[in-house]
Amino acid sequence: MIATLKQIPLFYGLSDEELSHIEASAAAKTYPKGAIIINEGDAGSSMFLLMQGRLKVFVSDSNGKEYVLAVLGPGEYVGELALLDDEPRTASVETEEQSTFLVIQKEDFLALLHNHPNIQFKVLVSLVRRTRQLTEAVKNLALKDVYSRVRLLFEDLAVELEGVMQIEGHMTQQAIADRVGSSREMVARIMKELVFGGYVRIENRRLIILQKLPEAF
């Protein structure tokens, strides 16, 4: 466990003795794909540090419509806000694949912050980064049309693998819609036009980007 903790940015620079205290106060838990580990509106008593897997952070309305705030991977953590201000959870968190977490209870988390100012700073930097990301998301929702939001999402997610620009993992039209704050039907129309125009191709459930997407459609 200590070797794993050393790979997590939040704990960079801590000694083995300090990491052993964290190990002793935390519990490792594994959840299957599709597990809701945090519910929006619930009281918070613990934070979750993602060791392995992938999760999405989202908000939803009474009709079940979702807007995905973030998709996070190993080394990221969720649930710390409710521990800092004693307010209800601001979003829900669901695993997108089998995921293993290090779960730290509120008292242990606050003690960790009290005893290690460098961790306080890292948490603060993380909060600033997420605030900037949310500000950008709100700006895009308010000022950009659906196509522009889809284009920005694809540009953000695309990576080059074997000389081909593609988006790793299978993204359904509903998943894209949840990420850009739109309907699946609207995303389906945009995807149809992008495929017809030779900009993207769906291959083995992967989205291949064939050429730079147009600024507007």
N, C-alpha and C positions, 0 to 999 in steps of 0.2 A: 504493500500500500504506500509506503513512504516513497519508493521509487516512482510510483505513479503520481503522487502529490507534487513531486519536484518538477513534473512536466506541465503543471497547471500554472498559467501566468499569474493568477492571484497569489500564489504561494512562492513565487520566485524569491530567492534570497534568504529564505528561512532555514535555520539549522535543522539537523536531523532530530534534535531534542524537541524543538518547537513543532516540527511536523508530527512527531510521535504524540504530542498533546492533542493535535487536531485529529489524528487517527483514533485516539482513545475516546474523543467526544463525538465522533461521527459514526454513522451507520451506512453501509453500502446496501443499496436496494436495486433490484432489477425489475423493470416493468415491460410487459409485452407491447407490441405495436398497437396504437389506438387507445392507450391508457390515458385518462385524464388525471394528471397528478396535482393540478391546481385548478380550482374553480373560481371564476370571477365572482366577487362579492363575499367570498368566505373570509373568515378570520385567518390570520397567518401565524403559524407557530414554528415554522422551519423554512430553511432555504435549501435548494437543490442544486448541487454542482454536477454538471453532466460529465461523466467520465468516458462513456462510450455510447454512440448512437446519435440520434437526431430528434429534435422536437420543434414544434411550432407554438408560438405565442399568439393568441388571438382574442378578439372581443366578439360578442354576438348579441343579437337582439332577441325579443320574445318569439319571433317567427323562425329562429334558427339560422338567420343569415349571418355569415361570418366575415370578418375582415382580419387578415393575418398581419400582425405587426412585425413579426420576425420569425426566421427559421434559424435555429442555433445548432452548433455542433460541439464536439468535445472541448472542454476547457471553459465553456460558458456557464453561467449560473443564472437561476431565476428564483424569485420569491423573497429577495432581500428587502424590497420596498416596504412590505407590510411589517417587517421586523424592525424597521427604523422609525416608522411613524405610527404604528399601532392602528392603521386604517385597514379596511377590507382589501382583499386582493383586487388589483385593478384589471387583471386579464386572466384568461384561462390558459393552461399549458397542456398540450397533448403530445405523446410520443409518436413520431412518424415511422419508427422502426424499434425493434427491441433495444432498450436503453438502460444503462446502469448509472446510478447516481450515488453521490456521497451526500447524505442528508444530515444537515447540521441544525440543531435546535436553536431557538432564539437566544436563550441565555448563553450558550456556547459561542454563538456568532457575535453577540455584543461584547463578550469577554475577549474574543479574538481581535476585534476592532480596538478595544481599550488597551490591550497589551502590545499591539503591533501597529504603530502609526503608519508604517509603509503600506499595510493592507488597507488602512483607512483611505490613503491617497489613491490606491488602485481602484477601490470601490467608487470613490468620487469621480475618477477619470472615466470609469465604465458608465456611471450615471450620466455624465456630460455627453459621452459618445452616443448613448441611446437617446438622449434628449435631442441631439442634433439629427439623428436618423428619423425620429418621430416628427420633428419640425419639417424636414424635407418631405416626408410622406404626406403630411397635412397640406403643404404647399402644392404638391402634385395633385392631390385630390381636388383642391379648390381651383387650381389654375390650369390644369392640363386635361385634355380629353382622354377617353379610354385608350385609344390607339397609342397615344404618347406614353401613357403609363405602362402599357404592355411593352413598348419598345425599350423603355428605360429598365424594366424588369429583366428583359432578355439580355440587354447589354451588361447588366450587373451580374447575372448568373452565368453568362457564357464563359467557357474556358476552352483552351486549345488542347486537344488530345489527338495525337498522331496526325498532326497537321490539319485537323478539322475543328472548326469552332462549333461547340455544341453545349447543350445544357445537360449536366449529369443528372441521372435519376429520371424517373418517369413523372412528368407533370401533366395531369389531366386538365381539360379545359376548365373544370370547376375549380381546381387548385389555382390556376392562373387567375381566374375571376376573383377568388378569395384574396389573392395577393394584391390586386389592383383596385378592389372595391367596385366591381362591376357584376353584370349577370353572365351566366355561362353562355347564353344565346349571343350576346354581344361579342364575347371572346371568340365564339365559334365563327362568326362572320369575319372577324379580323383574321383569324387563322386561315380561313378559306382563301381570302384575298392574298395573304402572304405566300401561301403554297402556290396559288395560281400565278402569282407574279414571279415565282422562282427565287424568292428570298429565303424560304425555309423548306425543310423536308422532314417528314416523320419517318424514322428508320429504326426498327427494332425497339419501338417505344421511346426512342430518344429524339429530341428536337435538334436537328442539324441546321445551323445558320450558314447559308450558302453565300450570302453577300450582305454588305452593310444595309441595314433596314432604312427605308426612307424616313426623313424627318417628319413627314406628315402623309396622311392617306386621304 
